[in-house]
Amino acid sequence: MIRLLVVDDDPLVRSGLRLLFAGADGIDVVAEAADGTEVQPLVRAFTPHVVLMDIRMPVMDGLAATRLLRSRPPAPEVVMLTTFHSDEYVVRALRAGAAGFLLKDTPPREMVEAVRKVAAGDPVLSPSVIHQLITAVTVESDADERRRAARERLAVLGDREREVAMAVSRGLTNVEAAAELFISVPTVKTHVSSILTKLGLNNRVQIALLIHDADDR
């Protein structure tokens, strides 16, 4: 059973999400929060696997709450929820440690599937969001400095770890990466864990961002 924490300042949105996931097999909404300041206590109390987090909230927004939550492992995966596309918010959310980014008008079936994927360790980004992300990262200033710093960080990886990181950056699942690299799925998981530890990252999306920064794909 996937334990889900819903965080949104709009009680109607929270009610709608609870109703949506009540009909989804294998997902249980264990708690709700109206602001980012409530997230840490609820995570400690209910140990959710996934947090569905609104970006814009009045006291502590979803970006700050995600950054704080993901800085203290072990932490649940976070899927950011918003009503609008924004290059700035997409990049900031993913760099904060979010594993996914969904619009609130995402079809119910896709939203449920997104929570399941993130709980299984796979990031969730719609094609439109991926396009925004790549565009935004590409036009960021100080590209040469960013590339140099990213390559220095990646230099700590072994050859096989680098191959796995490259596979992750292309959006391959553990199963797909294992098949491509002719290794077992548990070995891929071990390498991903090692990569995250060595690079000081939170999730697979941040690995992909670092590979992109290094222009090393």
C-alpha positions as CSV (number, residue, x, y, z in Angstrom):
1,M,0.0,0.0,0.0
2,I,1.4,3.4,-1.1
3,R,1.0,6.0,1.7
4,L,0.2,9.4,0.2
5,L,0.3,12.9,1.9
6,V,-1.7,15.6,0.1
7,V,-0.5,19.2,0.6
8,D,-2.6,22.0,-0.8
9,D,-3.9,25.3,0.7
10,D,-7.3,24.8,-1.0
11,P,-9.6,22.5,1.0
12,L,-11.7,21.8,-2.1
13,V,-8.5,20.6,-4.0
14,R,-7.6,18.4,-1.0
15,S,-11.1,17.0,-0.9
16,G,-11.1,16.2,-4.6
17,L,-7.7,14.5,-4.4
18,R,-8.7,12.4,-1.5
19,L,-11.8,11.3,-3.4
20,L,-9.8,10.6,-6.5
21,F,-7.3,8.4,-4.6
22,A,-10.0,6.7,-2.6
23,G,-10.9,4.9,-5.7
24,A,-7.4,3.9,-6.6
25,D,-6.2,0.4,-5.6
26,G,-3.0,0.3,-3.5
27,I,-3.0,4.0,-2.6
28,D,-4.0,5.4,0.8
29,V,-4.2,9.1,1.6
30,V,-2.8,9.0,5.2
31,A,-2.9,12.7,5.9
32,E,-3.5,16.2,4.5
33,A,-1.7,19.5,5.0
34,A,-2.8,23.1,4.1
35,D,0.7,24.6,4.2
36,G,4.3,23.6,3.8
37,T,5.0,24.2,7.5
38,E,2.8,21.2,8.3
39,V,4.7,18.8,6.1
40,Q,7.6,17.7,8.4
41,P,5.5,16.8,11.4
42,L,3.0,14.9,9.2
43,V,5.9,13.0,7.5
44,R,7.3,12.0,10.9
45,A,3.8,10.9,12.1
46,F,2.6,9.0,9.0
47,T,5.8,8.1,7.1
48,P,4.2,8.6,3.6
49,H,5.9,7.1,0.5
50,V,4.9,10.1,-1.7
51,V,4.0,13.7,-1.0
52,L,1.7,15.4,-3.5
53,M,2.7,19.0,-3.0
54,D,1.2,22.3,-4.3
55,I,3.8,24.8,-5.3
56,R,2.1,28.0,-4.3
57,M,1.0,28.2,-0.6
58,P,0.8,31.3,1.6
59,V,3.1,30.6,4.5
60,M,5.7,28.1,3.3
61,D,5.4,27.3,-0.4
62,G,6.0,23.9,-1.9
63,L,9.5,24.6,-3.2
64,A,10.7,25.5,0.3
65,A,8.9,22.6,1.9
66,T,10.3,20.2,-0.7
67,R,13.9,21.5,-0.3
68,L,13.6,21.2,3.5
69,L,12.1,17.7,3.4
70,R,14.5,16.3,0.9
71,S,17.5,17.6,2.8
72,R,16.8,15.3,5.6
73,P,16.9,11.6,4.5
74,P,15.2,9.3,4.5
75,A,12.5,11.3,2.9
76,P,9.4,10.5,0.8
77,E,9.3,11.3,-2.9
78,V,7.7,14.6,-3.8
79,V,5.4,15.3,-6.8
80,M,4.8,19.0,-7.3
81,L,1.3,20.0,-8.2
82,T,0.4,23.3,-10.0
83,T,-2.2,25.0,-12.1
84,F,0.3,26.5,-14.6
85,H,3.4,25.9,-16.6
86,S,6.5,27.9,-15.7
87,D,10.0,27.2,-16.8
88,E,11.3,28.8,-13.6
89,Y,9.1,26.7,-11.3
90,V,9.8,23.4,-13.1
91,V,13.6,23.9,-12.8
92,R,13.4,25.1,-9.2
93,A,11.1,22.2,-8.2
94,L,13.3,19.6,-9.7
95,R,16.5,21.1,-8.3
96,A,14.8,21.2,-4.9
97,G,14.5,17.4,-5.1
98,A,11.0,16.8,-6.6
99,A,10.6,13.6,-8.5
100,G,7.7,14.8,-10.6
101,F,5.8,17.8,-11.8
102,L,2.0,17.6,-12.6
103,L,-0.6,20.1,-13.6
104,K,-3.8,20.0,-11.6
105,D,-5.8,19.4,-14.7
106,T,-3.9,16.1,-15.3
107,P,-6.4,13.4,-16.1
108,P,-7.3,11.3,-12.9
109,R,-5.9,8.1,-14.3
110,E,-2.6,9.7,-15.2
111,M,-2.3,11.3,-11.8
112,V,-2.9,8.0,-10.0
113,E,-0.3,6.3,-12.3
114,A,2.2,9.1,-11.6
115,V,2.0,8.5,-7.9
116,R,2.6,4.8,-8.4
117,K,5.6,5.4,-10.7
118,V,7.2,7.9,-8.3
119,A,6.6,5.4,-5.4
120,A,8.5,2.8,-7.5
121,G,11.4,5.1,-8.0
122,D,10.7,6.4,-11.5
123,P,10.4,10.2,-12.1
124,V,7.3,11.6,-13.7
125,L,7.5,14.4,-16.2
126,S,5.1,15.0,-19.0
127,P,6.6,15.6,-22.5
128,S,5.7,19.3,-22.3
129,V,7.4,19.7,-19.0
130,I,10.5,17.9,-20.2
131,H,10.7,20.3,-23.2
132,Q,10.3,23.3,-20.8
133,L,13.0,21.9,-18.5
134,I,15.6,21.3,-21.3
135,T,14.9,24.8,-22.8
136,A,15.2,26.5,-19.4
137,V,18.3,24.7,-18.4
138,T,19.9,25.4,-21.8
139,V,19.4,29.1,-21.6
140,E,20.6,29.5,-18.1
141,S,23.6,31.9,-17.7
142,D,27.1,30.9,-16.9
143,A,26.8,27.7,-19.1
144,D,30.6,27.2,-19.3
145,E,31.0,27.4,-15.5
146,R,28.0,25.1,-15.0
147,R,29.4,22.5,-17.4
148,R,32.8,22.6,-15.8
149,A,31.4,22.1,-12.3
150,A,29.1,19.3,-13.4
151,R,31.9,17.5,-15.1
152,E,34.1,17.8,-12.0
153,R,31.3,16.2,-9.9
154,L,30.7,13.4,-12.4
155,A,34.4,12.6,-12.4
156,V,34.0,10.7,-9.0
157,L,31.9,8.0,-10.8
158,G,33.3,4.8,-12.0
159,D,32.8,3.6,-15.6
160,R,29.8,1.5,-14.9
161,E,28.2,4.1,-12.6
162,R,28.6,6.7,-15.4
163,E,26.9,4.3,-17.9
164,V,24.0,3.9,-15.5
165,A,23.8,7.7,-14.9
166,M,23.7,8.2,-18.7
167,A,20.8,5.7,-18.9
168,V,19.0,7.4,-16.1
169,S,19.5,10.8,-17.9
170,R,17.7,9.3,-21.0
171,G,14.7,8.4,-18.8
172,L,15.3,4.6,-18.8
173,T,13.7,2.6,-16.0
174,N,15.8,0.2,-14.0
175,V,14.6,-2.7,-16.1
176,E,15.4,-0.9,-19.3
177,A,18.8,0.2,-18.1
178,A,19.6,-3.4,-17.0
179,A,18.6,-4.8,-20.4
180,E,20.7,-2.2,-22.3
181,L,23.8,-2.6,-20.1
182,F,23.5,-6.4,-19.7
183,I,23.4,-6.3,-15.9
184,S,20.8,-7.3,-13.4
185,V,18.1,-4.9,-12.1
186,P,19.4,-5.2,-8.5
187,T,22.8,-4.1,-9.8
188,V,21.3,-1.1,-11.5
189,K,19.6,-0.2,-8.3
190,T,22.9,-0.5,-6.4
191,H,24.6,1.7,-8.9
192,V,21.8,4.3,-8.8
193,S,22.1,4.4,-5.0
194,S,25.8,4.8,-5.2
195,I,25.6,7.6,-7.7
196,L,23.1,9.5,-5.5
197,T,25.4,9.1,-2.5
198,K,28.6,10.1,-4.3
199,L,27.0,13.1,-6.0
200,G,25.0,14.2,-3.0
201,L,21.7,14.1,-5.0
202,N,18.2,13.2,-4.0
203,N,16.7,11.4,-7.0
204,R,17.0,10.3,-10.6
205,V,15.8,13.6,-12.0
206,Q,18.7,15.4,-10.4
207,I,21.1,12.9,-12.0
208,A,19.5,13.7,-15.4
209,L,19.9,17.4,-14.7
210,L,23.6,17.0,-13.8
211,I,24.3,15.0,-16.9
212,H,22.6,17.7,-19.0
213,D,24.6,20.4,-17.2
214,A,27.8,18.5,-18.1
215,D,26.6,18.2,-21.7
216,D,27.8,14.7,-21.3
217,R,25.0,12.6,-22.9
